[in-house]
Amino acid sequence: MSNGVEPMPNRLPAGAQNPVSAAVTASLKRRYAAERRFRLYGLLAVVFAALSLAALVFTIVQTGLPAFSTTMVRLPVTISSEAIDPAGTRDPQTLSGADYQKVVRDALAELFPDVTGRSQRRDLFSMLSPGGAYELRNRVMADPAVIGSRIEMLIPVADDIDQYAKGHIEASSKGIETRITDDQAQWFARLKDRGMIESVFNTRLFTAADSRSPELAGIWGALVGSFWTMAVTLVLSFPLAVGAAIYLEEFAPKNRWTQLIEVNINNLAAVPSIVFGLLGLAVFLNFFGLPRSAPLVGGMVLALITLPTIIIASRAALKAVPPSIREAALGVGASPIQTVFHHVVPLALPGMLTGTIIGMAQALGETAPLLMIGMVAFIVDIPSGPLDPATVMPVQIYLWSDSPERAFVERASAAIIVLLGFLIVMNVLAVVLRKRFERKW
């Protein structure tokens, strides 16, 4: 009911603004300004991350590219029978044990007859890599008919001479820490003027194992070791992780025990990898007595690391399958096992494969757990199986980066480039497999 009193109209003076409307407008302006600042901060963060990544990749590539080439000297070598096979029997054991180093040094000494002092001859011979003798021995062992003839061979130079040829170090008699003498610089210039110095692609980087001499070191041994280690990791982790994910997601009862298991799996994904290395050292090596530095042990340790990642990714892929798929399969008479393995798992397979490849890529870059089980050893032989002593690419990079010679730093950067290439290929493979096996519903 009305009391007969009409309300006063809410009128403002001419030109005045409603205080409520003014407050709302000011609040909107502040909100829009905050949103613009947030977008700017996000853009700056992305730009900073991209620039940092570009700087890192540029530094690695700039340092590692010189390792893909090596300096060689084309040397005329006289393979005399007196030095290689005095009896003329062509016995492989005799040919293998000949002094090929002396033959190579005599060939170099012929080019510099003016070098007669013992100190000068030592400096002259140190310009060549010990690998030249191995190259000559392999040549003679492959074709004994070259004995008694004069051939030209590409002999690798020592790492210091190689770095000098690439312009990374200088020769100066005034510097105390110089690794190249003035005489060696002059001898190198004379060889270069004669057209005997060549820069060729460093095939040894991809065909040889580790070596004490940087110019002879390669990544093939580490690549083979990584292959065996990743093979053991995949064989152990994939079936166990997928089986655990299927059981926990499709068949396990939802009770306190399964919740405890799920929590522990999620926590294991955040455990530092060196803890798994300590576990492998205590259990696999000390308790079970498995061989140290073997890809078998390394693969078992890395499998423990990748299990949580693959389980979590596989469970997420299973959860992404619509419930209608299960209900339809059960409705037409399929058993729960048939429903899971004939309908649910095929639809979740792309996500499972993606999680597996991501976990394998993570394992490929691990170093700390492998150091704990002894895969940091100096290995010069190519492993032929998972039980042979071996090293892996990340450990090889660690060993080379810790060496004082600059040539080893180059090779470490080159190995990083190769490792990054493998990681990129694995991530591309994950995308391709997801697109290939993905099904629409």
Secondary structure as GFF3:
##gff-version 3
##sequence-region A 1 441
A	DSSP	alpha_helix	19	64	.	.	.	ID=ss1
A	DSSP	three_ten_helix	65	68	.	.	.	ID=ss2
A	DSSP	beta_strand	69	78	.	.	.	ID=ss3
A	DSSP	alpha_helix	81	84	.	.	.	ID=ss4
A	DSSP	alpha_helix	92	96	.	.	.	ID=ss5
A	DSSP	alpha_helix	100	111	.	.	.	ID=ss6
A	DSSP	alpha_helix	118	125	.	.	.	ID=ss7
A	DSSP	alpha_helix	131	142	.	.	.	ID=ss8
A	DSSP	three_ten_helix	144	146	.	.	.	ID=ss9
A	DSSP	beta_strand	150	156	.	.	.	ID=ss10
A	DSSP	alpha_helix	159	165	.	.	.	ID=ss11
A	DSSP	alpha_helix	182	193	.	.	.	ID=ss12
A	DSSP	beta_strand	197	201	.	.	.	ID=ss13
A	DSSP	alpha_helix	204	207	.	.	.	ID=ss14
A	DSSP	three_ten_helix	214	216	.	.	.	ID=ss15
A	DSSP	alpha_helix	220	246	.	.	.	ID=ss16
A	DSSP	pi_helix	247	251	.	.	.	ID=ss17
A	DSSP	alpha_helix	256	268	.	.	.	ID=ss18
A	DSSP	alpha_helix	273	280	.	.	.	ID=ss19
A	DSSP	pi_helix	281	287	.	.	.	ID=ss20
A	DSSP	alpha_helix	295	319	.	.	.	ID=ss21
A	DSSP	alpha_helix	323	331	.	.	.	ID=ss22
A	DSSP	alpha_helix	336	339	.	.	.	ID=ss23
A	DSSP	pi_helix	340	344	.	.	.	ID=ss24
A	DSSP	alpha_helix	345	364	.	.	.	ID=ss25
A	DSSP	alpha_helix	368	372	.	.	.	ID=ss26
A	DSSP	alpha_helix	393	401	.	.	.	ID=ss27
A	DSSP	alpha_helix	406	437	.	.	.	ID=ss28
###
